[in-house]
Amino acid sequence: MCCKGFTKRILPFFLTFAVGLFIASFFVSIAAPSFQIPNRGSR
């Protein structure tokens, strides 16, 4: 019985989180940022 209550609380959270990520993907890039430092001229 404890698993039923756990599922009722967690499942809506994950569904809302997935829908939020889907909507946010239209406005921002969700991919990991690349931290490449641009070359400021060769020495």
C-alpha positions as CSV (number, residue, x, y, z in Angstrom):
1,M,0.0,0.0,0.0
2,C,2.9,2.4,0.6
3,C,4.0,2.1,-3.0
4,K,0.5,3.2,-4.2
5,G,0.8,6.5,-2.3
6,F,4.4,7.0,-3.4
7,T,3.4,6.6,-7.0
8,K,0.5,9.0,-6.6
9,R,2.9,11.7,-5.4
10,I,5.9,11.1,-7.6
11,L,4.2,10.3,-11.0
12,P,2.5,13.7,-11.3
13,F,5.8,15.4,-10.4
14,F,7.7,13.7,-13.2
15,L,4.9,14.2,-15.7
16,T,4.9,18.0,-14.9
17,F,8.7,18.1,-15.0
18,A,8.7,16.4,-18.5
19,V,6.0,18.8,-19.8
20,G,8.0,21.8,-18.4
21,L,11.1,20.6,-20.1
22,F,9.3,20.1,-23.4
23,I,7.8,23.6,-23.3
24,A,11.2,25.2,-22.2
25,S,12.9,23.4,-25.1
26,F,11.1,25.8,-27.5
27,F,12.6,28.8,-25.9
28,V,16.1,27.7,-24.7
29,S,18.6,25.0,-25.6
30,I,18.5,22.3,-23.0
31,A,21.8,20.7,-24.3
32,A,24.9,20.9,-22.1
33,P,26.8,24.1,-22.7
34,S,30.3,23.9,-24.3
35,F,32.9,25.8,-22.4
36,Q,35.4,26.3,-25.2
37,I,37.6,29.4,-24.8
38,P,37.9,31.3,-28.1
39,N,41.4,31.6,-29.4
40,R,42.6,35.2,-29.0
41,G,45.4,34.9,-31.6
42,S,48.4,32.6,-31.8
43,R,51.6,33.4,-29.9
